[in-house]
Amino acid sequence: MTTPYDGLADRFAATFGRAPVGVWAAPGRVNLIGEHIDYNDGLVLPFALSQRTYAAAAPRDDGVVAARMLEADGSLSDAVARLEPGRLTEWPAYVAGVLWALREYGHDVRGMDVLLDGQVPVGAGLSSSAALECAVAVAAAELSGLRLDDAALAKVAQRAENDFVGVPCGLMDQMASMACEAGFALLYDVRSEQAEQVPFAPQESGLALLVIDTKVKHSVGDGAYADRRSTCEEAAKTLGVPSLRDVSPAELEDVLRKLPADTVPRVRHVVTEIARVAAAADALRAGEWRQLGELMSASHVSLRDDYEVSAEELDVAVDTALGAGALGARMTGAGFGGSAIALVPADSADDLEAAVTDAFASRGFGPPAIFAAEPGPGATRLS
Ligand code: GLA
């Protein structure tokens, strides 16, 4: 059987003049529900995509990290001990950031040669950056003889993105990439750090989970994400609570009266979305797919109208999917572009794809990329 990483070891040998000691991989993710919630200490429910970033690597004795990426410009070559935020951009910053973050956490990190192959679509809201960070993190940790669990490596990867790359993301994507399992969604409580694997096999119930990549490039590096995050932090401060996780749905109406008008819808989204995640996990455990679908659609409305992070293309994808028989549909990830997801009867997946493609064409949008996603494994060593 050929694998997507066949040939990567050969390419490594051609690039670095020796064989790699191993190949590691880490996936992108789809978040089923629980959006803009991780940085509010709440609950999220992502699963891992089968699309992954692969890292062939071997240690070096001179303390240097040398990295290349297939089909991408740029390279990294620097002493690990000299890496510091601010000098690098693009993919080399993510690679360097992970090694830097491991050292910031007090670990001894060896130099390494690494050849990367990123198979997660970039800018599609499917966490290609977390896949890259986590692939490097598992490879670097093993080559350096470090025994770090999934949560520790996820935090290293998040630290790299926050403090080295400069993107103020939460922990969801890195935790999903590290800890998800094939056949399951990961119910992750960011506050308690409890993780529960919840069976997620829509195909066994005659359903499919479609990813609709609008091809509108999204970037969490721009100001809107940071703006939403600081609005939530300010609101928690005004309310005198550590985070919006501490506001229950029952007290929401009272609490909203204490907040400035423009903050009200943001807080309403966060509090109602956390409740929807808990309900969605219950629905999954009970095999209540219709219920899950309704929660997904309600999540989209909340993100569109209250949190204001959707985009016209995402709304068209969601509305068209629902009109074509989806049980539920929503944007996934940070928003402002990227991907939507739709839970559909498997036998109407083709019709839905055609309907969304037509709807995009008739509005003059570029064609979307649509594929069925099944939950794959988290970060791992492959060979
Ligand atoms: C991006 C961030 C995550 C999360 C989502 C929104 O993917 O990296 O931490 O905040 O947006 O849910």
Residues whose N, C-alpha, C, O or C-beta is under 5 A from the ligand:
A	BS01	GLA	G34 E35 H36 I37 D38 C169 G170 L171 M172 D173 G333 A334
